[in-house]
Amino acid sequence: MRVDAVVIGSGAGGGVAAAVLAEAGKQVVVLERGRDLTYEQIGRDHLRNHRITRYPHRSGPDYEDGPRVFVDAAGHEHVVRAHEPGFHGNATLVGGGTRLYGAQAWRFLPADFAMASTYGVPAGSSLADWPIGYDDLAPSYERAEWEIGVCGDHQASSRHWTRAKPYPMPPLPEGPQGRALRGGAAALGWDVLPVPLLINSVPYAGRPACTRCRHCVGFACQVEAKNGTHNTVLSRALATGRARLLPEAVAERVECDPAGRVTGVRWVDRSGARHVVEAEVVVCAAGAIETARLLQNSPTRREPYGLGNNHDQVGRHVQGHAYAWALGEMPEPVYDGLGPGVSLATLDFAHHNDGVVGGAMLADEFTVLPIAFWAGNLPPDVPRWGMENKRYIRENYRRVMRVGGPVQEIPSPHARTRLDRHVRDRWGIPVARLSGTTHPETVRTASYIAGRAREWLLASGARRTWTEPARLALYAGQHQSGTCRMGDDERTSVVDRWGRVHGHDNLYVMDASVHVTNGAVNPVLTIMALAFRAAERLCATW
């Protein structure tokens, strides 16, 4: 098989890349290692879902596909399966994480692109500025908001970003959690805004409005009101007749000719049979861990440690978000059971906080399933089993409110993913080996943000609050990023400002691997915007 472009992955970056390329007239094959699942196949199981990954679930990666090796902060090595802590996974199916995500649609703030210039570089960190700024990405943010579909408050968001157009949809209605927090923020003098979401608040682009189902984050949407790549750009790509989707197709290595030029991708089907698809261009969009793994597993004579890895940068600077949070017990019920749950946020502590580097957006939480409440929302003095446990949950399930946010990590060069030398997956491919932790400055910032969350809850009427101390760990789950960071210097980066791998004219990365830092907000809209920008540039120069 020979095509113009192979796109590896169908999530936030890959779905966008496939659409831009196919609509520009290119013949495209999308390799997706996960399955093409219906809503019924994914299911609404309270115990087996991607939000509570303690049991094997249906949204991939499949349990039998193979483990990863995780080296914890104490140096202990663990072989971990897809649903276990330490795997640091994301959903693996057509649409990737966008099929199940909470769909928060934040633009990165201007300061997110200039962390090193703003704060300096902490000793032992690999903090750096992006080679691009907010203004470079603003048109692509706008395209993502309109073509994927975002609801939000234009006036409120314009206090934080320069915007040329409003959101295509108004925000979802504010519930009792949001109203309580709005009152607390007013008492504190904090600015707040509705959380922008990749969810239809009104019918949009042929899909219905949100029905406020509480099976939202971690679940597929029954009515397709949650806008992922599977029901937007990927569908558009396939509708051109120039794109072909191959689910259950595992990319094994990027193929090169004897001179080191990329020529295509070798992939494996579910039966274990090997295939090669030849292409003029290869786009890697498999997620930060799997994209790095693929490049590392593609050595050549010119690049013996993997493509783009002559300076040992592929797989370093692993980041996600170190979430900081607090819980408050309110005097009256504030949880109404309506999805998506998250509604109101403040960006007052995303940057320029005294004595710490960076910060985070703070918001209320998504809808909380009973098992999630038991696992993560109980006060420390309540037993985890027995009659007292049941009594507390029965009386306070609707009274307890969580406030938290994604702390922008200070990256470390020692937080990394490599190929394990001994463990292989079901197809015989070396698995990812994750090691290292975030930088200690991240923990200091997380502690500060947790304090602001408690302050907000108390001002909103909480009669008591609690949290857990931040800890030094590796954070590389659903917001994984940084393993192929962009930059102008190939000695300290993997791709250029357009996502093209240094030393190659036809190999690109279009997922969160390219993030230099991961923002003080959820990153998915930035992944989409970067993919729009890079794919447009690729088509314009092809």
Secondary structure, 3 states (H helix, E strand, C coil): CEEEEEEECCCHHHHHHHHHHHHCCCCEEEEECCECCCHHHHCCCCCCCCCCCCCCCCCCCCHHHCCEEEECCCCCEEEECCCCCCCCCCCCECCHHHHCCCCECCCCCHHHHHHHHHHCCCCCCCCCCCCCCHHHHHHHHHHHHHHHHCECCHHHHCCCCCCCCCCCECCCCCCHHHHHHHHHHHHHCCCCEECCECECCCCECCECCCCCCCCCCCCCCCCCCECCCCCCHHHHHHHCCCEEEEECCEEEEEEECCCCCEEEEEEECCCCCEEEEEEEEEEECCCHHHHHHHHHCCCCCCCCCCCCCCCCCCCCCCECCEEEEEEEECCCCCCCCCCCCCCEEECCCCCCCCCCCCCCCEEECCCCCHHHHHHHCCCCCCCCCCHHHHHHHHHHCCCEEEEEEEECCCCCCCCEEEEEEEEECCCCCEEEEEECCCCHHHHHHHHHHHHHHHHHHHHCCCCEEECCCCCCCCCCCCCCECCCCECCCCCCCCECCCCEECCCCCEEECCHHHCCCCCCCCCHHHHHHHHHHHHHHHHHHC
